Amino acid sequence: MFVSKPCSRGIHNVLDQGMRIETEVGAKKKRIRDPRRTQQHIIECAIDEFTERGFDGARIDAIAEQSQTNKSLIYKYFTSKDELYIASLSHTYERLRASQHEIDLDENDPVNSMRKLVESTFNTFANNPQIVRMMTHENVQNARFLKQALSIKLLYTPLLEKLSNVIRIGQQQGLFRENVDLKHLYVSISALGYFYFSNTHTLSIVLDEDFQSSKHIVGQREQAVDMVLAYLRR
């Protein structure tokens, strides 16, 4: 039994109702009492290390120190650095999918459902910079580890099925255009959030605007919604 050191969960709440930028660095210290929570804590600390240094630069020693465990315990749960990275990558994708799964997509109100999906996807990227960084690192490596995490692909099936139903109802009601490619649509929805938050630093310099401010973030989110709905409407 050990007392864990809080690891950042990467949550930056920049889109609260008051449009205030608030940062939650981590939870209060808590005592880990069971293997499942121990593994979860190790993964959270590993995500910190992997997002900061990438796979090649990350060190198991640093993860052990940050989680106040030891290498032997880490390797008890994760047989290699590769396995720990895949678990961390899976966790970040599960976080994104979980936020979308929680959305109440009312098939009888397709326009509002699409608005909710775009807003939720955008907000998830806004509030979880670690998701953006992990995806960026994995793309640099040509999805080297994602190819080994087949369970991640399965996370997309329920979402695409739900999205398909919403689009179909919208088409039946004469609200949405025909011949909508679901995968292209989802890529566009994700890109409108991912690109923005993976490039806020460079965009702020070249366009001489503070794109990390809550004002710009909220404005960009509304534009993302408008663009998707404009594409879908007949």
C-alpha positions in Angstrom: 0.0 0.0 0.0 1.4 3.4 -0.9 0.4 7.0 -1.0 0.1 8.2 -4.5 1.4 11.4 -6.0 -1.4 13.2 -7.9 -0.8 13.0 -11.7 -2.4 15.5 -14.0 -5.4 14.2 -15.9 -4.9 16.9 -18.5 -8.2 18.6 -17.8 -8.3 22.3 -18.6 -11.8 23.6 -18.3 -11.7 26.6 -20.7 -15.4 26.4 -21.6 -17.3 26.8 -18.4 -20.5 28.9 -18.3 -18.6 32.0 -17.2 -16.1 31.6 -20.0 -13.4 31.6 -17.3 -10.2 29.6 -17.9 -9.7 27.3 -15.0 -7.1 24.6 -14.7 -7.4 21.4 -12.7 -3.9 20.2 -12.1 -4.9 17.0 -10.3 -7.0 15.4 -7.7 -6.3 15.5 -4.0 -3.8 12.9 -2.7 -5.5 9.6 -2.3 -4.4 6.2 -1.0 -4.3 3.4 -3.5 -5.9 0.3 -2.0 -6.4 -2.1 -4.9 -4.6 -3.3 -8.1 -7.2 -1.7 -10.4 -6.7 1.8 -8.9 -3.0 1.2 -8.9 -2.9 0.5 -12.6 -5.1 3.5 -13.3 -2.8 5.7 -11.4 0.2 4.4 -13.2 -1.5 5.0 -16.5 -2.4 8.6 -15.6 1.3 9.3 -14.6 2.5 7.5 -17.8 0.2 9.7 -19.9 1.9 12.8 -18.3 5.3 11.4 -19.2 4.4 10.3 -22.8 2.6 13.5 -23.7 5.6 15.5 -22.4 8.4 13.5 -23.9 6.9 11.2 -26.5 7.4 7.5 -26.5 11.2 7.5 -27.2 11.9 10.2 -24.6 9.7 8.8 -21.9 11.4 6.9 -19.1 9.8 4.2 -16.9 12.0 5.5 -14.0 10.3 8.9 -14.3 6.8 7.3 -14.3 7.7 5.2 -11.2 8.9 8.3 -9.4 5.9 10.4 -10.4 3.5 7.7 -9.4 5.5 6.9 -6.2 5.7 3.2 -7.2 8.7 1.3 -8.6 9.7 -0.3 -11.8 9.0 -3.8 -10.5 5.4 -2.9 -9.7 4.9 -1.2 -13.1 6.3 -4.2 -15.0 4.0 -6.5 -12.9 1.0 -4.8 -14.5 2.6 -3.8 -17.9 5.2 -6.2 -19.2 7.0 -3.6 -21.3 7.2 0.1 -22.1 5.3 -0.7 -25.3 2.4 -2.2 -23.4 2.2 0.7 -21.0 2.2 3.1 -23.9 -0.6 1.2 -25.6 -2.6 1.2 -22.4 -2.1 5.0 -22.1 -3.0 5.5 -25.7 -6.2 3.4 -25.3 -7.1 5.4 -22.2 -6.9 8.7 -24.1 -9.1 7.4 -26.9 -11.6 6.0 -24.4 -11.8 9.4 -22.8 -12.7 11.0 -26.1 -15.3 8.3 -26.9 -16.7 8.5 -23.4 -17.5 12.2 -23.7 -19.3 11.5 -27.0 -21.1 8.5 -25.7 -22.6 10.6 -22.9 -24.3 12.9 -25.4 -28.0 12.4 -25.7 -28.4 12.3 -29.5 -32.1 12.6 -30.0 -32.8 11.1 -33.4 -36.0 13.0 -33.6 -34.1 16.3 -33.4 -31.2 15.7 -35.8 -30.1 19.3 -36.1 -29.7 19.8 -32.3 -28.1 16.3 -32.1 -25.4 17.3 -34.6 -24.9 20.6 -32.7 -24.3 18.6 -29.5 -21.9 16.2 -31.2 -19.8 19.0 -32.7 -19.8 21.0 -29.4 -18.9 17.9 -27.3 -16.1 16.8 -29.6 -14.7 20.3 -29.7 -15.0 20.7 -25.9 -13.2 17.4 -25.3 -10.2 18.5 -27.3 -10.3 21.9 -25.4 -10.5 20.3 -22.0 -8.1 17.4 -22.6 -4.8 18.7 -24.2 -3.3 15.3 -23.5 -5.6 13.7 -26.0 -4.3 16.1 -28.6 -0.7 15.5 -27.7 -1.0 11.7 -27.6 -2.7 11.7 -31.0 0.0 14.0 -32.4 2.8 11.7 -31.1 1.1 8.6 -32.5 0.7 10.2 -35.9 4.4 11.2 -36.0 5.1 7.4 -35.4 2.7 6.5 -38.3 0.2 4.9 -35.9 2.9 2.4 -34.9 1.2 1.5 -31.6 -2.4 2.2 -32.6 -2.1 -0.7 -35.1 -1.6 -3.0 -32.1 -4.6 -1.7 -30.1 -7.5 -3.2 -32.0 -9.8 -2.4 -29.2 -9.6 1.3 -30.0 -11.1 0.7 -33.4 -14.1 -0.9 -31.8 -14.8 2.3 -29.8 -15.9 4.0 -33.1 -18.5 1.5 -34.1 -21.3 2.6 -31.7 -20.7 6.3 -32.5 -20.8 5.8 -36.2 -24.0 3.8 -35.9 -25.6 6.5 -33.8 -24.4 9.2 -36.2 -25.8 7.2 -39.1 -29.3 7.1 -37.5 -29.2 10.8 -36.8 -28.3 11.6 -40.4 -30.9 9.2 -41.8 -33.7 10.8 -39.7 -32.5 14.2 -40.8 -32.7 13.1 -44.4 -36.1 11.6 -44.0 -37.3 14.9 -42.5 -35.9 16.8 -45.4 -33.4 18.6 -43.2 -30.1 17.0 -44.4 -28.7 16.5 -47.8 -28.4 13.0 -49.4 -25.1 11.2 -50.0 -23.4 12.1 -46.7 -20.3 10.0 -46.2 -20.3 9.3 -42.4 -16.5 8.7 -42.1 -15.7 11.9 -44.0 -18.2 13.8 -41.8 -16.7 12.4 -38.6 -13.2 13.3 -39.8 -14.3 16.9 -40.5 -15.9 17.2 -37.0 -12.8 15.9 -35.3 -10.5 18.0 -37.5 -12.3 21.2 -36.6 -11.4 20.6 -32.9 -8.1 18.7 -33.2 -6.4 21.1 -35.7 -7.3 24.2 -33.6 -5.9 22.9 -30.3 -2.9 21.3 -31.9 -1.9 24.6 -33.5 -3.0 27.3 -31.1 0.5 28.4 -30.3 1.6 28.8 -33.9 -1.6 30.3 -35.0 -1.5 32.8 -32.2 1.9 34.0 -33.5 1.3 34.0 -37.3 -2.2 35.6 -37.0 -1.3 37.9 -34.1 -4.3 36.7 -32.0 -4.6 34.9 -28.7 -6.3 31.8 -29.9 -5.9 30.2 -26.4 -8.3 32.8 -24.9 -11.8 31.7 -23.9 -13.3 34.3 -26.3 -11.6 32.8 -29.3 -12.2 29.2 -28.3 -15.9 29.8 -27.9 -16.1 31.7 -31.2 -14.2 28.9 -32.9 -16.6 26.3 -31.5 -19.6 28.1 -32.8 -18.0 28.4 -36.2 -17.3 24.6 -36.2 -21.0 24.0 -35.5 -22.1 26.4 -38.2 -19.8 24.8 -40.8 -21.0 21.3 -40.1 -24.7 22.2 -40.1 -24.2 24.3 -43.3 -22.7 21.2 -45.0 -25.5 19.0 -43.9 -28.5 21.2 -44.7 -30.2 20.8 -48.0 
